[in-house]
Amino acid sequence: MAFDIEMIQKAYAEMAEKVEKTRSLLGRPLTLTEKILYAHLANNLPATPYERGQSYVNFNPDRVAMQDATAQMALLQFMQAGKDKVAVPSTAHADHLIQAKVGASDDLKNAEITNKEVYDFLSSVSNKYGIGFWKPGAGIIHQVVLENYAFPGGMMIGTDSHTVNAGGLGMVAIGVGGADAVDVMAGMAWELKFPKLIGIKLIGKLNGWAAPKDIILKVAGLLTVKGGTGCIVEYFGEGAKSISCTGKGTICNMGAEIGATTSTFGYDESMERYLRATSRADVADAANAVKENLTADAEVYADPEKYFDQVIEINLDELEPHLNGPFTPDRATPISKMREEAEKNGWPLKVDVGLIGSCTNSSYEDISKAASVAKQAAEKNLKAKGEFKITPGSELVRYTIDRDGLTNTFNLIGGEVYANACGPCIGMWARTGAEKQEKNTIVHSFNRNFAKRADGNPNTFAFVGSPELVTALAVAGDLGFNPITDTLTNEKGEQVKLEAPTGYELPPQGFDVEDAGYQAPAEDGSGIEVVVNPDSKRLQLLTPFAPWDGKNITGAKLLIKAFGKCTTDHISMAGPWLQYRGHLDTISNNMLIGAVNAFTEETNKVKNQLTGEYDEVPNVQRAYKAENIASIVVGDHNYGEGSSREHAAMEPRHLGVRAVLVKSFARIHETNLKKQGMLGLTFANEADYDKIQENDTFNFLDLDQFTPGKSLHLEMVHADGSKEVIVTNHSYNEQQIAWFKAGSALNLIKTQNA
C-alpha cells in the first residue's frame, strides 16, 4: 500500500468538483496544468481567472520533500517556527553527502562515519516533527519520491531544483528553497506567480539509439537555459504516451535546465504500470477512477495553440541521439555532428570517464538499456577505454539489478557501481588526478555540466547524454563515436559494431529489496530532543536576521560585479562545501568564490574599498560587515540559474549584502532572496550594467517608499565624486515586502504564530 493513501484518495474525491468549477470560471477546456493548479488553491476560486505570468497565487501543496544538504537549513529554520509537527506529509533523504571514491560499500561506510553528526541531526529532527527519513544508502531523493510518493494530479514542493522529476508521474512538482518548504510544513500557504504554459507535442515513437533523454536534450537546445523561466511545460501526444513513466521522469527532471517552473505529463497506462510495479495498486485504482481529470481536456491537445502560450512539436521518429555541452546543458549537438563540432572547437575527443545514473537516469529501464550495450561489448571482446561508473537511483533499483545480473554485466567491461547517492553528479566525487586541472573529457547521463561541477576541475569538458549512449562512448573512448554508423576495433583486431540497445521498462521478475532504508517518525515526538553542539563545525542554530529599519540604505559598497554565467554553483559551490550546509557562518566562506569579476576577469578576487587591496570575496564582505557597511552584488542575465540551494541567498544575507542587482533572475533564486529579506532588483535599462564602476558606492533614494510596482532609484557615487542615478525594477508584492520589512519570511511566520 502507498504512503499517505488517505490524503491521495481525499484529493481525488474533491478533484472532479474543483475541475468543473475551474472550467466554468475559465469558460473553456482546461490543460492538465490548470486542473492541478486550480485544484490546489489555498483560497476559494477567484472572481476572474488568474493572469499567467502576472498573478501571485497561494497554493496548498500535498507534500514536501527535502534532500540532506538542503534539509539541514530547512529544518533548522522549521525549528524556529514554533510548530510541534509538520502540517503536510514530508520526507528527508540522505543522498547528497556520500562521496564517490572507492565503491558502494566502502563509500557508504565512510559517509556514515564522517557525516554522523548530520545524519543523527536529520534522523532526530525528522523523528520529532513527524517527517519520514530515508537513511544513507536508501537512494537519491527524486528516484525514491517517484517510487514511493509521487501521484498523478498531485502538487509537491521540494528543496531541490530536480523535484520536477515527479512530473513523470503526472504531478506538478516544483523545486523551492528551504524557507518555502518551512511555510508549507508550518501550515502556511505557498506563493507562486501563476506560470505561463508551454505545450510540447510529441509525435512518432523513439527508435534505435534515441532515448527519452534525447527529447529533453533537444528541448534544451531549442529553449536554452532560460527559455522556460516562469513556465510550466506540459508534454502530450501519441509520442508522450509511448514513453515509459521513468522516461517521462527523465524529461521532467532536466526541465530544470531550461529554467522551467516544472514539467508534467498526463496520466496514462505507463504510469499505471509503474504504480502497480512499485506496490501502489491502490493509487492506480484511485487514479483510474478520476483519470479524465488527470490529463488535459481532449480539445486542448487537439488544438494546442489556443490554450498554450507556446507550442513546440518534436517528431520522435526523426530524433537523433544528442550530446549537450560542454559547460552548459543547452548546447545541443546531434551525435552525427559531434566529431565535427569537437574538432572545430578544440574539445578533447578522448573520453576519460563515462558515468551513468544520478536522479535523472537511474531507473531500472535506464540501467537495463545501458547493460544491454555493455553485454554486447563484452561479447564482442570490448571493454571501456577509460573509467566507467554506475550510480543506481535507489536501493530498490540496486538490489533488483544486482539480483538480475546487470551489475555483473557492467563488471565485464570494467564498470564499477557507486553508492545509491548523488555522487559525481553533485560534485561529491573524489576523482583521482582532478587536482592537476588537466584538460579532459567526460560523458555522463546527469543533468548539469557547469565548469567544475563534477570533479572541481575547470578544464573537465563534460557532456550530457543518455545512459546507453554514454556506455557506448565509454567503450569507444571517443567523443566523436557514432554508434549508429561507426565500428570499433576489438581486442582481436576485428571490426565490430554495437547494435541498438534494448531494455525493460520494468523488471520482468518485479522489483525486490531487503531493506529500502526508511525510518518512520515517532507517533509522538514531544519527548525527543534535537541536540546541536554549539562547537560543531557542521551544524549551527540560526539567529534571526534583523528587520529593516525603515530607512534608505546608503553608503553601500560594490562587492562584486559578476560577469556572464553566475549559477548557484558560482554563488555557493557544492562538492566539498556540502558538508557545511548546516553551518551558515562556515559555508559563507564559499560565497561568490566562483563568480567572475567583470573588472579583473578573475574568480574570488575583488577590491576591498576600505583598503584598496584585492582579496577573496568572503574576506572583503566580512571586512564590510565588521564595519557595519552595507554592500551590493551586481550580476548578468539569469543570475542564480541552477540549483534551488537557498544558501546562495542566505550567505550574502548573513554576511551583510543588502541587495542583488542583475539583468535578470532565475526564478528560484529570486524567490530565495525575497524569503531571506534581501532586495532582488533588475536594471530597468540593462545598459546601466556597464555604468557600474569598481569603486562605486550606492545610495537608495526612495526605498522608504517601497511598494508593489514602483521602481526604485539608486544613486551611484563614483570614485571621482561624480554621481549617476539609475532606475531599478522589482517584482515584490505586498506579502513579499512584508518579508523584507520583517527581515525574512520566517521572521514574519514566527510573529504570526506568536
Disulfide bonds with the S-S distance in Angstrom:
none
